């Protein structure tokens, strides 16, 4: 086989070129496999969104507590508990129907 400059490649050079091509091909196949792995990409995105929502919830909760003051903390927790129990009751009622 001849190189583009007219130089005839040695068997050692050809083997090195083949080995390099195999490495590049393996990297390309790995990259394509990662792109088409929809389940893994969806799980990764869900994890990112979960983290963002948790951060927003922490920020919102901290801001609300600061605005209401520490004295309003217990009534607010009571209201959240009551709402939670109400939602659980509604969910269990729907299951029975």
PyMOL commands that set and color helices and strands:
alter all, ss='L'
color gray80, all
select helices_A, chain A and resi 11-36+38-68+70-96
alter helices_A, ss='H'
color red, helices_A
deselect
rebuild
show_as cartoon
